[in-house]
Amino acid sequence: MIITKSRLQESSVVITLPSDNGKKPSENQEYIVVYSEDRTITLVPKIEDPFSGGEEAEYYEKDEWGDVALEGREIL
């Protein structure tokens, strides 16, 4: 079990993540921080938007329900 301790640095709380048998987080990686109700803190590596570089309508999917006749309450 690896244990670390939080510390105050100006107005932020800092937690140092030690390596574990050579495994360690990437340097200068941005993370999304998720605070859970049970006081768990989850760090999710932030990635670039995978849909930002495509051509217009490249990721379009054909409407599979276009030929279904509407009837009943769904047409409200």
C-alpha positions in Angstrom: 0.0 0.0 0.0 1.3 3.4 -1.0 0.5 6.3 1.3 0.8 10.0 0.6 -0.2 13.1 2.5 -1.9 16.3 1.3 -0.4 19.7 2.0 -1.5 23.3 1.6 0.2 25.3 -1.1 -1.1 28.9 -1.3 -4.9 28.4 -1.7 -4.7 24.9 -3.2 -4.4 21.4 -1.6 -1.6 19.5 -3.2 -1.2 15.7 -3.1 2.0 14.2 -4.4 1.6 10.9 -6.3 4.6 8.6 -5.7 5.7 6.0 -8.2 4.8 2.4 -7.8 7.5 0.0 -9.1 8.4 2.5 -11.8 4.7 3.3 -12.7 3.9 6.9 -12.3 1.6 9.5 -13.9 2.7 11.4 -17.0 4.4 14.7 -16.5 2.4 17.8 -17.4 -0.8 15.7 -18.0 -4.1 17.5 -17.4 -6.7 15.7 -15.4 -10.5 16.0 -14.9 -11.1 15.9 -11.1 -14.2 14.1 -9.8 -15.2 14.4 -6.2 -17.6 11.7 -5.0 -20.1 11.6 -2.2 -18.0 9.0 -0.4 -15.0 11.4 -0.4 -13.2 9.5 -3.2 -11.2 11.6 -5.6 -10.9 10.3 -9.1 -8.4 11.7 -11.7 -9.4 11.1 -15.3 -6.7 12.0 -17.9 -8.0 14.8 -20.2 -7.9 14.0 -23.9 -8.4 16.1 -27.0 -11.8 16.1 -28.6 -11.8 13.1 -31.0 -14.4 14.8 -33.2 -12.7 18.2 -33.6 -10.6 17.4 -36.6 -13.1 15.8 -39.0 -14.8 17.2 -42.1 -18.3 18.6 -41.8 -20.8 15.7 -41.5 -18.0 13.1 -41.4 -19.5 11.6 -38.2 -23.1 11.7 -39.4 -25.3 8.6 -39.0 -28.2 7.9 -41.3 -31.6 8.2 -39.5 -32.7 4.6 -39.1 -36.2 5.6 -38.0 -37.1 8.0 -40.8 -39.6 5.6 -42.5 -41.5 4.7 -39.4 -45.0 6.2 -39.4 -45.9 8.3 -36.3 -49.0 7.3 -34.5 -50.3 7.9 -31.0 -48.8 10.2 -28.4 -45.2 10.5 -29.9 -46.5 13.2 -32.4 -47.3 15.7 -29.6 
